[in-house]
Amino acid sequence: MSKFGVFKEFLAFLAYRKKWWLTPIVVTLVLLGLLIVFSQSSPLAPFIYTLF
């Protein structure tokens, strides 16, 4: 399975089931997850934590 296999399968699911309202939720969760991962090992972590 390629790296983008899961992404392509998810897009196919959204198109087939007409669940486009899930897209903003998934994008928000992915961005929040990336923020958490990058803020743990970043010297900017104290500044990011003050935002929340």
QUINOR-V821397 format. One record per backbone hydrogen bond with DSSP energy under -1.0 kcal/mol. CO is the residue of the C=O (numbers start at 1). NH is the residue of the N-H. E is the energy in kcal/mol with one decimal. If there is no record, write none. Layout:
CO_NH_E / CO_NH_E
This chain:
2_5_-1.3 / 4_8_-2.7 / 5_9_-2.3 / 6_10_-2.4 / 7_11_-2.3 / 8_12_-2.2 / 9_13_-2.2 / 10_14_-2.5 / 11_15_-2.3 / 12_16_-2.6 / 13_17_-2.7 / 14_19_-1.4 / 19_22_-1.8 / 20_23_-1.2 / 22_26_-2.5 / 23_27_-2.5 / 24_28_-2.2 / 25_29_-2.3 / 26_30_-2.4 / 27_31_-2.5 / 28_32_-2.4 / 29_33_-2.2 / 30_34_-2.5 / 31_35_-2.2 / 32_36_-2.1 / 33_37_-2.4 / 34_38_-2.6 / 35_39_-2.0 / 36_40_-1.1 / 42_45_-1.5 / 44_48_-2.0 / 45_49_-2.5 / 48_51_-1.2
